[in-house]
């Protein structure tokens, strides 16, 4: 499931939730992820934008043996956007 929107002219926020479940022989393994994504568009030319972004990711793993693992990641990125059209 994904949900997002434009907060202002340059700022976009989004969130995602992902889930995977594998049930075999009465034992279950699963993976679930929760993501909060924030992007900013910075115009550097007529049709060129820089897109710095910060992603906060949380993962939860469960194995068939009942073991559990949690992980949180903070990712920083930079993209380049070329706008076509007028």
Secondary structure, 3 states (H helix, E strand, C coil): CEEEEECCCCEEEEEEEEEEEEEECCEEEEEEEEEEEEEECEECCCCEEEEEEEEEEEEEEECCCCCEEEEEEEEEEEEEEECCCC
